Amino acid sequence: MSAIQKNVESASESYSSTFTKGDLVLPPAKKYLVLTCMDARIDPAQAFGIELGDAHVIRNAGASAVDALRSIVISEQLLGTNEIVLVKHTGCGMLTFKNEDAYGVVEKNLGSQAVEELNKIKLDFLPFPQLEKAVEEDVKFLQQSKLVPDSVAISGWVYEVETGKTRRVV
């Protein structure tokens, strides 16, 4: 067992020994979802005031609305959420490369067959060159999607990893 796996096991023992929230209902109590980046420097619960059971938290590279759409539809249509808070962040790795760069790294590290697989599925790593513009574009994508009802409130934010502050963009 790796050190990480041992840590998971130990943390689980500690957490479960005082856990009292097993009776929370499946749908999020406050009926909203937060879409944010998978960056390890972001603690969504602490940074955005989310208590256990309040909201769905969807995380992916760059807080991509396109990448999260499946989860967003499930959250809204099956579990009753009616608001989306989209939060990208400063210092995001998605600002640092283009698709060609990612394909090149994959080829270097995993070989030509891996790149063939990327090409076959037409994988877009969804990088972006401008942070605020990417927030605006993702909010617009969600607002224009037929999979997101007009009644769903959507806002776009930037979390500053340097300060811990979150500011509204749209």
N, C-alpha and C positions, 0 to 999 in steps of 0.2 A: 504494500500500500504506500502510495506517495505521501510526502509531507502535506500536500494540499488535501488529499483525501482524508488523512488523519485529522487535519484541522476541521474539515466538514463534519466528520463524525463527532469530534469533541464539542464543537460548537452546537451541534444538534442536541447532544446530551444536555448541555447547559441550558439552551433555549427551551427545550421541551420540558425541563424539570419545573419551570415556573409558568408555562404557557397556559393562558386562560381564555383564549379567543377562539376556541374550536367551534363555537356556536354561531359565528358570523355567517350571514346569508351569502349566497353566491353572487348576486348582483352587487356592484359597488354602491354603498349607502348614499354617497353624494352624487351619483349618476354622472360622473365625468371621467375622462381618460386623459392621461398625460403621455405625450409622445416625446421622448428625449433620446439622446445619444447613449450608446453603450459605454462611453468613456468612463473609466474607473474613477475619475476625479469628481464625478457627479453622484451625490447621494440624494435621489429624488425625494425621498420621504422627508429628510431634513431640510433640503433647499426649498422645497415647494409646499411644505406644511401638510404632508399626506399622512394620515393615521391609517393603521391597518384596517382594511375593509372599506376605506373611503372611495378609492378610485382604482381604475386599471392603470398600470404603468407599462407602456410599450417601449422597448428599447431596441435600437438598431444602430448601425454605423451611420452617423450623421443625422439622426432623427428624421429619416426619410419618410415622407408621407406615402410615396409610391410603394416603398418596401413594406410599410405597415398597413396598407389598405385592407388586407385580409383580416387582420386582427381588429382594425377599426370597425369593419362591417359586423364582425361577430360581437364586439363590445356593444355596439348600438342596437343592432337588430335582434340579437338574442338575449342581451343582458341589460338593455334599457338605458345605456348612457346617452346623454343629450348635450354634451359639451366636450370640445377638444381643446386642450392646451398644448401647443406645439412649442418645444423648447430646444433650440440649437445652442451652441456654446462657442466661446472664444477658444482659440488654440486647437480647434478641431482638426484631426488628421485628414478629414475629407477636403480640407482647404489646400492640402500639400501635394496633390498628385492629380493626374489625368488618367482616364481609362487605359490609355496606351502604356503608361508607367506600370499600372497594376498588372496588365497582361504580360509585360516584360519581366516583372518580378516572378510571376507565376511560372513563366517559361524557364527562367533561370533556376528557380528552386525546385520545380516539380516536373519540368520537361514539356516537350511538344504535345504529348497526348493530353496533358492537362489543359493546355491552351486550346487544343481542338475541342475539348469538352466545353470550355468557356464560349468558344465561337458557335458551337452547336446550339447551346441554350441562349446565345446572344446576351450574355450577362453584362449588365451595365452596373459598374460599381457605384454609380451615382455621386461622383465627387462634385464639388462646387467651388468656384473661385472667389465668391463674395458672400460673406455671412448673412448680412441683413437681406440682401436680394434673395438668397436661398430660402430664408424664412418667409418672405413675401410670396415667392413662387410656390412653396409648399402649401401655404394657407390658400392661395388662389386655386391650386390643384384640388384641394379638398372642397372648397366652395363650389367649384364647377363640376365636381363629380356627381353623377346620378346615383352613386352608392351612398352618398352622405346627404340626408334630408336637409332642406333649406332651414328647418327649425333648429338645427344643431348650431350652437354658438361655437365659433372657432376663433382662437387668438394665437398670435405668434410672438415668441419671446426669445431673448438671448440671455443665457446664463454666463456670467463672467467667472471663469475658473480662477482668475487672479484675486478676485475680491469676495466671491460668494454671492454677489448681487445678481438679481434677475431684472431685466428691463424689457418692457413691452415694445415690440416693433410694429405690430399690426393687430 
